[in-house]
Amino acid sequence: MKKLVLFVLIALGVSCSAIHKPQAHAAPSVTAPAPAAPAAPSSAVNMEELMSLLGGEPDAPETDVKCPATGHCVLYQRLNGPVDDEHVVHVMATLKAAKAGQIVMLDINTPGGSLSTGFELEKALESTPAQVFCVVDGDAYSMGFYLLQSCQYRVMTKRSSLMAHEPLEVTQGPTPLTIRTLEDIQADLHTSARALAEQAISRMKMTYEEFFAKVHAKNWFMAWPEAQARGAVDCVYAGTGASARKELGETGALTCQK
């Protein structure tokens, strides 16, 4: 079993709830066997296939970063794709190698992903001695939203969007499901949902009850005005991820919209 916090694109007609696809069988014949009818297209998509469609290739790490004689030392990493081991490995390495006095800029555009991988990245974001600016320039959906709440400086560009929801449990392969298994999954989802909510509201301007009402059994999408009003971000940036990187290098800070 693999627990994922995912953004499901309903507009694509994708169903993530199907676990098993029945095999089509040709009807028996006393004469020459008739050609088997083509199988009806299924709306079920494997989770790894879905996440690969939504995300891009992981960016290569910046190697041999030399801090300039003037300006500020900015270590740049981009999370462009799902939150999984492949896409966060370079981010984790940068955060662990960063030193006090340096700035790490994490440029975020993600549909979400693994809860366990996300927790590891959250811990790395919170424990690095460097200043961390997380700049959403695109989407911070699902696990991406919760990652944003672990950043020292939470920034989103005006062309970006955020989305929070409750976690999903996805089983893959011929996993036997018993009543006990389903009860365990339900209990795990409830506790994970509460933990994620507590993580979010520790930085936001709302109570647990208000947050629960927004995400229970639905997706909560936020453009920058609501994200700013709810305290989901510290800074709304009028530029782009590229211009934010340049400004951080020159001034060590970002000009935020009031």
Phi, psi and omega in degrees: 000144181226122181272129180231143168255111193234153167260118182265122181276096181294329181298336179276355183070031184267129175253124180258004185271339182288133181251325187232135176251119180294148178274138178279139179238136178284145179289142180294152181221145179272347177252212179294138181296131178286147178298139181295137178292142179299139181294140178294139180299137180262146178271357181282133180233131175301139185300319180294324177294318180298314182293327178291328177291323183282333185250168178255185177290142178297140180287145177289148181288153172280122183254152176054052179287125179249125181287137182289157178293327175238157182088203187235148182274110182247118174266116188256133172222151183234124173262096185241084183143191184292155175278091176219174185302322183294322186272344183253356186301319181286327177296314179300317181297319179295316181296321181288330182273344184295149183241162176301139182094344177268164177241130172254125173251120176255112180272114190252131169209096187216144175274357183114194180161219189286132178291317181293318176295321178298320179297320179296320179291323177301315180297321179293321178297322184279339187256348180293141179283349180281162169285136183241119172252114174262117184246111176279114176234080187142244181236144167233085185257148171056242180298332176297324177295316181290327174299319181302324182289349177267356184276146179297314176239116183261115187233143171223142174281162185290344179267010185257170177216153178243155175209131176239149174200178178282157181290156176243147174250124182240125175257138180235142179086182184281060181279121179290134180247122176247172177300319179297319179299315181296322178295320178295319178298316180298316179296319180296319179296319180297314181291322178295320179298319179293318180297317179295320179296317179297322177300316183290311187288346176295340179248348188257171182260061180199160179272170177300318181298320178293318179294316180302318180296331181281328188249349185294116177062024178201168177263135179251107180265140180227124164276176189299325182297316180289321179300320179291316182293326182274356180076023178282344177223156176266338188213130169257120187254129185282347182266212181240176176299321180294318180289330176295319178299318180294316181294321177298322178293327183275321188240343183077012179208174179237144176275114185258150176284133181283000000 
